[in-house]
């Protein structure tokens, strides 16, 4: 009762103060009455107290962890989309390279798929710090790949083909680490066997990324991009769970 009395007093003083200020600035009485009703509504909501909020559900550990994971992934997606927009704006001074565009499009699809697959962990109620690191590692790596894969925003003539092959070792080396981290996540968090069908796709992709990291032949990179799309869509069709409520 004492707390509610203080609340009423505080909101009453606030309403009086705001009303006085409005009168001082010659605002009409209709607006003052409306403001009074709004402050009273706020007072009623606030006066509900803890006894009326028992049905409000607290945040789960999964929701807490999903926030930081989503932020990390958003950085990577932002890199890709901002680079595409910049290349469109500076299209007269940029030498586009279709292979680089194909990989960035593939990476965007993988990022969306990775975020989608996070829903599988919604029923897990307890997380350790090590499990969280295992869970967030693929997201950190894929955001880093997006940053390295997308060329910096610079004015003047740019050759994206040269940029691609100058950085291909880092790009596909990180991609290999990403696939290895997803295999670790599958085993540690989900308890999947190493002989799961999904790991066969990951192993094939891992081998392909290692070859791309060390071999800078343009024809091979083109063939590998086509193969990577095939692996991604084949894996998704076979293993991606439905997002259910």
Secondary structure, 3 states (H helix, E strand, C coil): CHHHHHHHHHHHHHHHHHHHHHHHCCCCHHHHHHHHHHHHHHHHHHCCCHHHCCCCCCCCHHHHHHHHHHHHHHHHHHHHHHHHHHHHHCCCCEECCHHHHHHHHHHHHHHHHHHHHHHHHCCCCCCCHHHHHHHHHHHHHHHHHHHHHCCCCCCCCEEHHHHHHHHHHHHHHHHHHHHHHHHHHHHHCCCCCCCCHHHHHHHHHHHHHHHHHHCCCHHHHHHHHHHHHHHHHHHHHHHCCCCCC
